[in-house]
Amino acid sequence: MKNNKLFAIVGALFLSASLAAGAQVVVRIGPPPPPVEVIPVVPHPGWVWQPGFHRWNGFRYVWFPGRYVRPPFFGARWIPGHWRPGPGGYVWIPGHWLR
């Protein structure tokens, strides 16, 4: 039991260090299907809906629900992040803004 906790802590530290360094994390299993999100009424004119996504926490996928955000510049378009299948598994492609 003690070894499992130590392994979990070391794994989480390695994952956070890899993400901070800009390394890609490859997950061997694909994410589950996203739950159906009910999109609320836009809180402010011009705000954009960013859909929810599954994030890998080192052990399993965790759902982060969607939200409204103010675009960083006029005419900005949000491109959602997604998991791209590749040779070794799935790689997270972060969402980003387009002009």
MARBA-3410 file (N, C-alpha, C, O; in Angstrom, 1 decimal):
99
0.8,-1.2,0.0,0.0,0.0,0.0,0.9,1.3,0.0,0.6,2.2,-0.7 ~ 1.9,1.2,0.8,2.8,2.4,0.9,3.5,2.6,-0.4,3.7,3.8,-0.9 ~ 3.9,1.5,-1.1,4.6,1.6,-2.4,3.6,2.2,-3.5,4.1,3.0,-4.3 ~ 2.3,1.9,-3.4,1.4,2.4,-4.4,1.2,3.9,-4.2,1.2,4.6,-5.2 ~ 1.2,4.4,-3.0,1.1,5.8,-2.7,2.4,6.5,-3.2,2.3,7.6,-3.9
3.5,6.0,-3.0,4.8,6.6,-3.4,4.8,6.6,-5.0,5.2,7.6,-5.5 ~ 4.4,5.5,-5.6,4.3,5.4,-7.1,3.4,6.5,-7.6,3.7,7.2,-8.6 ~ 2.2,6.7,-7.0,1.2,7.7,-7.4,1.8,9.1,-7.3,1.6,9.9,-8.2 ~ 2.5,9.4,-6.2,3.1,10.7,-6.0,4.2,11.0,-7.0,4.3,12.0,-7.6 ~ 5.1,10.0,-7.2,6.2,10.2,-8.2,5.6,10.3,-9.6,6.1,11.2,-10.4
4.6,9.5,-9.9,3.9,9.7,-11.3,3.3,11.0,-11.5,3.4,11.6,-12.5 ~ 2.6,11.5,-10.5,2.0,12.9,-10.6,3.1,14.0,-10.7,2.9,14.9,-11.5 ~ 4.1,13.8,-10.0,5.2,14.8,-10.1,5.9,14.8,-11.5,6.2,15.8,-12.1 ~ 6.1,13.6,-12.0,6.7,13.4,-13.3,5.8,14.0,-14.4,6.2,14.7,-15.3 ~ 4.5,13.8,-14.3,3.5,14.3,-15.2,3.5,15.8,-15.2,3.5,16.4,-16.2
3.4,16.4,-14.0,3.4,17.9,-13.9,4.7,18.5,-14.4,4.7,19.5,-15.1 ~ 5.8,17.8,-14.2,7.1,18.4,-14.7,7.2,18.2,-16.2,7.7,19.1,-16.8 ~ 6.6,17.2,-16.7,6.6,17.0,-18.2,5.8,18.0,-18.9,6.1,18.6,-19.9 ~ 4.6,18.3,-18.3,3.7,19.3,-18.9,4.3,20.7,-18.8,4.2,21.5,-19.7 ~ 5.0,21.0,-17.6,5.6,22.3,-17.5,6.8,22.5,-18.5,7.0,23.6,-18.9
7.4,21.4,-18.9,8.5,21.5,-19.8,8.0,21.5,-21.3,8.8,21.6,-22.2 ~ 6.7,21.3,-21.5,6.2,21.3,-22.8,6.2,20.0,-23.5,5.9,19.9,-24.7 ~ 6.5,18.9,-22.7,6.5,17.6,-23.3,5.1,17.1,-23.5,4.2,17.5,-22.8 ~ 4.9,16.3,-24.6,3.6,15.7,-24.8,3.5,14.4,-24.0,4.4,13.6,-23.8 ~ 2.3,14.3,-23.5,1.9,13.1,-22.7,1.1,12.2,-23.7,0.2,12.6,-24.3
1.6,10.9,-23.8,0.9,9.9,-24.6,0.1,9.0,-23.7,0.7,8.4,-22.8 ~ -1.2,8.9,-23.9,-2.0,8.0,-23.1,-2.4,6.8,-24.0,-2.9,7.0,-25.1 ~ -2.2,5.6,-23.5,-2.5,4.4,-24.4,-3.9,4.2,-24.6,-4.3,3.5,-25.6 ~ -4.8,4.6,-23.7,-6.2,4.4,-23.9,-6.9,5.7,-24.3,-6.5,6.8,-23.8 ~ -7.9,5.6,-25.2,-8.6,6.9,-25.6,-9.5,7.4,-24.6,-9.9,6.6,-23.7
-9.9,8.6,-24.7,-10.8,9.2,-23.7,-12.2,8.6,-23.9,-12.6,8.2,-25.0 ~ -13.0,8.6,-22.8,-14.4,8.2,-23.0,-15.2,9.3,-23.8,-14.7,10.4,-24.0 ~ -16.4,8.9,-24.3,-17.2,9.9,-25.0,-17.5,11.1,-24.0,-17.8,10.9,-22.8 ~ -17.6,12.3,-24.5,-17.9,13.4,-23.7,-19.4,13.3,-23.2,-20.3,12.9,-24.0 ~ -19.7,13.8,-22.0,-21.1,13.8,-21.6,-21.8,14.9,-22.4,-21.2,15.8,-22.9
-23.1,14.9,-22.4,-23.9,15.9,-23.1,-23.9,17.1,-22.2,-24.2,17.1,-21.0 ~ -23.4,18.3,-22.7,-23.4,19.5,-22.0,-24.6,20.4,-22.3,-24.9,20.5,-23.5 ~ -25.2,20.9,-21.3,-26.3,21.9,-21.5,-25.6,23.2,-21.5,-25.1,23.7,-20.5 ~ -25.6,23.9,-22.7,-25.0,25.2,-22.8,-25.9,26.3,-22.3,-27.0,26.5,-22.8 ~ -25.5,27.0,-21.2,-26.4,28.0,-20.6,-26.4,29.3,-21.5,-25.6,29.4,-22.5
-27.3,30.2,-21.2,-27.4,31.4,-21.9,-26.1,32.2,-21.8,-25.5,32.3,-20.7 ~ -25.6,32.8,-22.8,-24.4,33.6,-22.8,-24.5,34.7,-21.7,-25.5,35.5,-21.7 ~ -23.5,34.8,-20.8,-23.6,35.8,-19.7,-23.3,37.2,-20.1,-23.8,38.2,-19.5 ~ -22.5,37.4,-21.2,-22.2,38.7,-21.7,-22.1,38.7,-23.2,-21.7,37.7,-23.8 ~ -22.6,39.8,-23.9,-22.5,39.8,-25.3,-21.0,39.6,-25.8,-20.1,40.2,-25.3
-20.9,38.8,-26.9,-19.6,38.6,-27.5,-18.8,37.5,-26.8,-17.7,37.1,-27.4 ~ -19.2,37.0,-25.7,-18.4,35.9,-25.1,-18.6,34.6,-25.9,-19.6,34.4,-26.6 ~ -17.6,33.7,-25.7,-17.5,32.5,-26.5,-17.6,31.2,-25.6,-17.0,31.2,-24.6 ~ -18.3,30.2,-26.1,-18.4,29.0,-25.3,-17.2,28.1,-25.7,-16.9,27.8,-26.8 ~ -16.5,27.7,-24.6,-15.4,26.7,-24.7,-16.0,25.4,-24.2,-16.2,25.2,-23.0
-16.2,24.4,-25.1,-16.7,23.1,-24.7,-15.8,22.4,-23.7,-14.6,22.6,-23.6 ~ -16.4,21.5,-22.9,-15.7,20.7,-21.9,-14.8,19.7,-22.6,-14.9,19.5,-23.8 ~ -13.9,19.1,-21.8,-12.9,18.2,-22.3,-12.5,17.2,-21.3,-12.6,17.5,-20.1 ~ -11.9,16.1,-21.7,-11.3,15.1,-20.7,-9.8,15.4,-20.6,-9.2,15.6,-21.6 ~ -9.4,15.5,-19.4,-7.9,15.7,-19.1,-7.4,14.4,-18.5,-8.1,13.8,-17.6
-6.2,14.0,-18.8,-5.6,12.9,-18.2,-4.8,13.3,-16.9,-4.0,14.3,-17.0 ~ -5.1,12.7,-15.8,-4.5,13.2,-14.5,-3.3,12.2,-14.1,-2.8,12.3,-13.0 ~ -2.9,11.4,-15.0,-1.8,10.4,-14.7,-2.3,9.0,-14.4,-1.5,8.1,-14.5 ~ -3.6,8.9,-14.2,-4.2,7.6,-13.8,-5.5,7.4,-14.6,-5.8,6.2,-14.9 ~ -6.2,8.4,-14.8,-7.5,8.3,-15.5,-7.9,9.6,-16.1,-7.3,10.7,-15.9
-9.0,9.6,-17.0,-9.5,10.8,-17.6,-10.4,11.5,-16.6,-11.2,10.8,-15.9 ~ -10.3,12.8,-16.5,-11.2,13.6,-15.6,-11.9,14.6,-16.5,-11.2,15.3,-17.3 ~ -13.2,14.8,-16.3,-14.0,15.7,-17.2,-13.9,17.1,-16.6,-14.1,17.4,-15.4 ~ -13.6,18.1,-17.5,-13.6,19.5,-17.1,-14.8,20.1,-17.9,-14.7,20.1,-19.2 ~ -15.8,20.6,-17.3,-17.0,21.1,-18.0,-16.7,22.4,-18.8,-15.7,23.1,-18.5
-17.5,22.6,-19.8,-17.4,23.8,-20.6,-17.7,25.1,-19.9,-18.2,25.1,-18.8 ~ -17.3,26.2,-20.5,-17.5,27.5,-19.8,-17.5,28.6,-20.9,-17.0,28.4,-22.0 ~ -18.1,29.8,-20.5,-18.0,30.9,-21.4,-16.8,31.8,-21.0,-16.4,31.9,-19.8 ~ -16.1,32.3,-22.0,-14.9,33.2,-21.8,-15.0,34.4,-22.7,-15.7,34.3,-23.7 ~ -14.4,35.4,-22.3,-14.3,36.6,-23.1,-13.1,36.4,-24.1,-12.0,36.1,-23.7
-13.3,36.6,-25.4,-12.2,36.4,-26.4,-11.1,37.4,-26.1,-11.3,38.5,-25.6 ~ -9.8,37.0,-26.4,-8.7,37.9,-26.1,-8.6,39.1,-27.1,-7.9,40.1,-26.8 ~ -9.3,39.0,-28.3,-9.3,40.1,-29.2,-10.5,40.0,-30.1,-11.2,38.9,-30.2 ~ -10.9,41.1,-30.7,-12.1,41.1,-31.6,-12.0,40.1,-32.7,-10.9,40.0,-33.4 ~ -13.0,39.4,-32.9,-13.1,38.4,-34.0,-12.4,37.1,-33.7,-12.2,36.2,-34.6
-11.9,36.9,-32.5,-11.2,35.6,-32.2,-12.2,34.5,-32.2,-13.3,34.6,-31.9 ~ -11.7,33.4,-32.7,-12.4,32.1,-32.8,-11.7,31.0,-32.0,-10.5,30.8,-32.2 ~ -12.5,30.3,-31.2,-11.9,29.3,-30.3,-11.9,28.0,-31.1,-12.9,27.5,-31.6 ~ -10.7,27.3,-31.1,-10.6,26.0,-31.7,-10.4,25.0,-30.5,-9.4,25.1,-29.8 ~ -11.4,24.2,-30.2,-11.3,23.3,-29.0,-10.1,22.3,-29.0,-9.7,21.9,-30.1
-9.6,22.0,-27.8,-8.6,21.0,-27.7,-9.2,19.6,-28.0,-10.4,19.4,-27.9 ~ -8.3,18.7,-28.3,-8.8,17.3,-28.6,-7.7,16.3,-28.4,-6.5,16.6,-28.4 ~ -8.1,15.1,-28.3,-7.2,14.0,-28.2,-7.0,13.4,-29.6,-7.9,12.9,-30.2 ~ -5.7,13.4,-30.1,-5.4,12.9,-31.4,-4.7,11.5,-31.3,-3.8,11.3,-30.6 ~ -5.3,10.5,-31.9,-4.7,9.2,-31.9,-3.4,9.2,-32.7,-3.3,9.8,-33.7
-2.4,8.5,-32.1,-1.1,8.4,-32.8,-0.5,7.0,-32.6,-1.2,6.1,-32.2 ~ 0.7,6.8,-33.0,1.3,5.5,-33.0,1.4,4.8,-31.6,1.2,3.6,-31.5 ~ 1.6,5.6,-30.6,1.8,5.1,-29.2,0.6,5.2,-28.4,0.5,4.7,-27.2 ~ -0.4,5.9,-28.9,-1.6,6.2,-28.0,-2.3,7.5,-28.4,-2.3,7.8,-29.6 ~ -2.8,8.2,-27.5,-3.5,9.5,-27.7,-2.7,10.6,-27.1,-2.2,10.5,-26.0
-2.6,11.7,-27.9,-1.8,12.9,-27.5,-2.8,14.1,-27.4,-3.7,14.2,-28.3 ~ -2.7,14.9,-26.4,-3.6,16.0,-26.2,-3.1,17.2,-27.0,-2.0,17.6,-26.9 ~ -4.0,17.7,-27.8,-3.8,18.9,-28.6,-4.5,20.0,-28.0,-5.8,20.0,-28.0 ~ -3.9,21.0,-27.3,-4.6,22.1,-26.6,-5.4,22.9,-27.5,-5.2,23.1,-28.7 ~ -6.5,23.5,-26.9,-7.3,24.4,-27.6,-6.6,25.7,-27.8,-5.6,26.0,-27.1
-7.0,26.6,-28.8,-6.3,27.8,-29.0,-7.2,28.8,-29.8,-8.3,28.4,-30.3 ~ -6.8,30.0,-29.7,-7.6,31.1,-30.4,-7.0,31.3,-31.8,-5.8,31.3,-32.0 ~ -7.9,31.6,-32.8,-7.5,32.0,-34.2,-8.0,33.4,-34.4,-9.0,33.8,-33.9 ~ -7.2,34.0,-35.3,-7.7,35.4,-35.7,-8.6,35.3,-36.9,-9.1,36.3,-37.4
END
